Amino acid sequence: METRAARTTGWVLIETLRNYGVDTVFGIPGTHNLEFYRPLTALGVHPVTTRHEQGAGYAADGWSLQTGKPGVVITTSGPGLLNALSAAGTAYCESRPMIVLSPGPARGREFADVGTLHETKDQLGAASAIVEWGRRVQSAEEAVQAVHDAFALFATGRPRPVYIEVPLDLLEEETELPAESLAARAPAAATAPEAAAVAEAARLLAGATDPVILAGGGSRGATDELRALAEALGAPVVTTLNAKGVLDERHPLSLGSNLRLAAARNRARDADVLLVVGSKLGEAELWVEALEARGHVIRIDRVASQLHKNQAAEVGIVADAPVALAAIVAALGDASADAPSRDARVPETLEAVAAECAELSAINTALADVIAAALPDDAIVTTDSSQVAYWGLLNRLQVATPNSTPYMATYATLGYGLPAAIGSRVARPDRPVFAVVGDGALMFSLQEFITVVEQRLDVTVIVVDNGGYAEIKQNEVDADIAPIGVDLVQPDWAAVADAFGGAGHRVGTSAELAEAVTAAGAAGGLHDIHLPQSTFTN
């Protein structure tokens, strides 16, 4: 059937995104958003249709982490948008770029309350309360400008989600905007760090006897510069979970993504000079209210408002992490060439971290070690807010590159792991992709099994079954509440995968797990490996 190729506002908005390199979008077609979908084929944009808009948002986040581009989510008005807002909230808390597109009431029909399809009291207000900014555009020019402004934010500010609402009549309205107005715009030049601040940071670090580098999510684009500075100083590096892998975790100076654990956190706290790169030092990453560093504190962030958040800085440098770190290395020159080795305590700290992991949860630490041993070295491993992840795998699994473990440490949502694996695999078909999630978490996004099959992706899900919401059950016991609502009926997990057109595996030993992982990699497609915690043995 021949389709009409009108250049509507929806068309030029998508074309502008394409000009910025966005070649994939996530969402669900609906009655009101058809003009966002009309141009996709002609513009070479691949649509991934998930089975829930929340999954579309998490998949877009996984895709974004692998590509460095903003994840784009297309929803329909009303319920479709509201379904996606948990994903937008996740991107906001984790400082990740995302663009949510939705139609809204026709111009002049705002707050009409007349019972139109998907009518929502204040759709713009609902979204704006979650994202960095939300806009209801009034013309094709404004729609395109909103895209340009979003990319400017992502390039120079704190990269958080934005929402663009296009009134339904405007979305369908034809426009003659010239092609040049849709062209991608070069980002503003990177802010040069203040020379005096760089010099003072270099002076403090060169004179330190026990410096430590603490790297957060804002450091993920500075792997080379971070490693160069760490090696110049002989300084150990501890990362947040969002920065996991920014320094190869097998590097002799790596303390891993163990900031939440006291042994590593205290090493940072007690440093005579602590360099914090791109982290707000939030409670969810620390597992304590504040770090309370005892030495000199240097902080690097592209946004000045972050320099003293949760921990005052003696020296603050406003710049992108790669630029600032390179400037400090240059300022050090030969100042640290004769510095003694300062990494002798790294193995000792890592031993203490391992012991702390085991004390927190011996079974999840043991399971994490077995799972980590079975996974390929180059795997992307998405996780959920599941005990096996935050009490085991994210501390025990060692990765060599950032964004190898998509996770959401602050928002801590359930249902993230599987759709994030989908987005990751769409973006990186050259790397094996696994989702390691708890049984409770997987039930939040089980419908996305069919998305894996439909998109012909190779994704393996390892579901660690502890019978329900085990941590909440323990919380209830600790609060003298008889367990209620936490012991959950389980499906036949292997059979569920079979029913969706994938392959299910039941394992009970480390050898069987390794065999199942190998078989999944060889066969491709959707695989679900059921790992029951109650029967699993080493």
Stockholm file with secondary structure:
# STOCKHOLM 1.0

chainA/1-538         METRAARTTGWVLIETLRNYGVDTVFGIPGTHNLEFYRPLTALGVHPVTTRHEQGAGYAADGWSLQTGKPGVVITTSGPGLLNALSAAGTAYCESRPMIVLSPGPARGREFADVGTLHETKDQLGAASAIVEWGRRVQSAEEAVQAVHDAFALFATGRPRPVYIEVPLDLLEEETELPAESLAARAPAAATAPEAAAVAEAARLLAGATDPVILAGGGSRGATDELRALAEALGAPVVTTLNAKGVLDERHPLSLGSNLRLAAARNRARDADVLLVVGSKLGEAELWVEALEARGHVIRIDRVASQLHKNQAAEVGIVADAPVALAAIVAALGDASADAPSRDARVPETLEAVAAECAELSAINTALADVIAAALPDDAIVTTDSSQVAYWGLLNRLQVATPNSTPYMATYATLGYGLPAAIGSRVARPDRPVFAVVGDGALMFSLQEFITVVEQRLDVTVIVVDNGGYAEIKQNEVDADIAPIGVDLVQPDWAAVADAFGGAGHRVGTSAELAEAVTAAGAAGGLHDIHLPQSTFTN
#=GR chainA/1-538 SS CCCCCCCBHHHHHHHHHHHTTCCEEEECCCTTCHHHHTTHHHHTCEEEECSSHHHHHHHHHHHHHHHSSCEEEECCTTHHHHHHHHHHHHHHHTTCCEEEEEEECCTTCTTCCSCCTTCCTTHHHHHHTTSSEEEECCSHHHHHHHHHHHHHHHHHSCCCCEEEEEEHHHHTCBCCCCGGGGSCCCCCCCCCCCHHHHHHHHHHHHTCSSEEEEECGGGTTCHHHHHHHHHHHTCCEEECGGGTTSSCTTSTTBCCSCTTSHHHHHHHHTCSEEEEESCCCCHHHHSSSCCCCCSEEEEEESSGGGTTTTSCCSEEEESCHHHHHHHHHHHHTTTTTTCCCCCTTHHHHHHHHHHHHHHHCHHHHHHHHHHHHHSCTTCEEEECSCHHIIIIIHHHCCCSSTTSSCCCTTTCCSSCHHHHHHHHHHHCTTSCEEEEEEHHHHTTSGGGHHHHHHTTCCEEEEEEECSBCHHHHHHHHHTTCCCCSCBCCCCCHHHHHHHTTSEEEECCBHHHHHHHHHHHHHHCSEEEEEEETTTCBC
#=GC SS_cons         CCCCCCCBHHHHHHHHHHHTTCCEEEECCCTTCHHHHTTHHHHTCEEEECSSHHHHHHHHHHHHHHHSSCEEEECCTTHHHHHHHHHHHHHHHTTCCEEEEEEECCTTCTTCCSCCTTCCTTHHHHHHTTSSEEEECCSHHHHHHHHHHHHHHHHHSCCCCEEEEEEHHHHTCBCCCCGGGGSCCCCCCCCCCCHHHHHHHHHHHHTCSSEEEEECGGGTTCHHHHHHHHHHHTCCEEECGGGTTSSCTTSTTBCCSCTTSHHHHHHHHTCSEEEEESCCCCHHHHSSSCCCCCSEEEEEESSGGGTTTTSCCSEEEESCHHHHHHHHHHHHTTTTTTCCCCCTTHHHHHHHHHHHHHHHCHHHHHHHHHHHHHSCTTCEEEECSCHHIIIIIHHHCCCSSTTSSCCCTTTCCSSCHHHHHHHHHHHCTTSCEEEEEEHHHHTTSGGGHHHHHHTTCCEEEEEEECSBCHHHHHHHHHTTCCCCSCBCCCCCHHHHHHHTTSEEEECCBHHHHHHHHHHHHHHCSEEEEEEETTTCBC
//
